[in-house]
């Protein structure tokens, strides 16, 4: 009985903390949600997307988009989104564009590092991480 009385509060604390560390949803403005990628996908665009992704995104999201980048090896409080998940797949191009351009919290804004066309190239490239069905 004494053990049960000790385990219950600990269990409750763990459950409460797990809800508290859930990432909050992104607040993507409606005009971005419906935005279409204006950059036509070509081999050159994909090469540009890969180059820019590897320069600014792979450190956290990893070379294969699984959220296992080199910059995170010694950090335990940051877990970037895997670009292979259903949540990522369900999002539209404009949502990806917004998130890359404006960032949020520990997800950096790249508006000063990438121009809009480069961001759209990265959006095309990130889709290569989506598992084939």
N, C-alpha and C positions, 0 to 999 in steps of 0.2 A: 504494500500500500504506500509506504514511504517513497519507494522508487517511482511509483506511478505519479505521485504528487510532484516529484522533481522533474519527471519526463514531460508532463503536460505543459508546463510553462515554457520549457525549452522548445518543444515542438511548435507551440503557438508562435513563439518568437521567430523561429525559422520560417514558418509559413508567412507571417507578416512581412518579414524582410524580403522574401522572394517576390511578393507583390510590389514592394517599394522599389526594387531594382529593375523592374520591367521597364524597357524603354518606352518613353512617352511617344505617342504618335506624332509624326511630322505634320505641321500645319502648312500644307501646300496650297497656295491660293488657286482658286478655280481657273483663272486664266492660264495657269501653267499646266493644270491637270489635263486640259484638252489640247494643249499645244502639240503640234506635229513636228517631227524632226525635219527641218528644211534642207538638211544636207543629204544629198543623194549618196547612197552607199555604193562605193566603188573600192577597188583594191587599194588605191591611193588613200582614200578616206580611212579605210580599216588600218592601214599601216600608220597613219597619223594618230588614229585613236589608240593603237597599241603603244606607240612611242610615248604619248602624253600620259596614258594610264600607268605605264611602267615608271615614268618620272614622278608623278604626283599621287598616285592612288595605291600602287602595289605595296608600298611600305606598310600600310595598314591592312588593306583588303587582300594582299597576297598576289603572287603572279598568276594564280589560277582562280582568283576571286572568291576564295573560301574564307576570307576573314582571318588569315593566318600570316600576316605580313611580318617581315623581319623586325620592324620597329617595335613590335609588341611582345617580343620574347621575354622581356623582363618586366612587363606591366601586367597586372592582374585585374585592374579596375576598368579596362577598356576592352570591349569586344565588338569589333566592327561587324556590320552585317555581311553575311555571306551572299555573294551575288549569284548563288546557285539555288536559292530557296524559293519556295512558292510565293512568299511575300514580295520578293524582288520581281519575279516573273509577272505578277499581277499588276505591277505599276506601269504607268504609261511613260513614254519618252519624255514628256514635259515635266513629269514628277522627278525623273532622274536628273534632268537638266537643272531644275530648281535646286535640288539637293546639292549638286556639285557646285553650282554657281554661288549659292548663298550660305550653305552649310548650316550647322546648328551645334551648339555646345562644343563637344570635342571633335565633331566632324567639321573640319576646316572649310572655310569659304575659299573658293579658287577663282573668284571674280578678278582678282588682281594678277593671277598667275596664268590663267587661260582665257583666251578670247572666246566669244560665244561659239564660233565655228569649231574651235578645238574641243569645246565641251560637247558639242553635238557629235563630233567624231568619237569621243570617248563613250558616249551613250551607245553608239553603234557597236563599238568594240566590246563593251561590257556584256552585250547579249551573247557573245561567243562562249560565255561561262555557263549559260543556261543548259542544263543537261538535255540531250536529245531524247525524244520519247519514241 
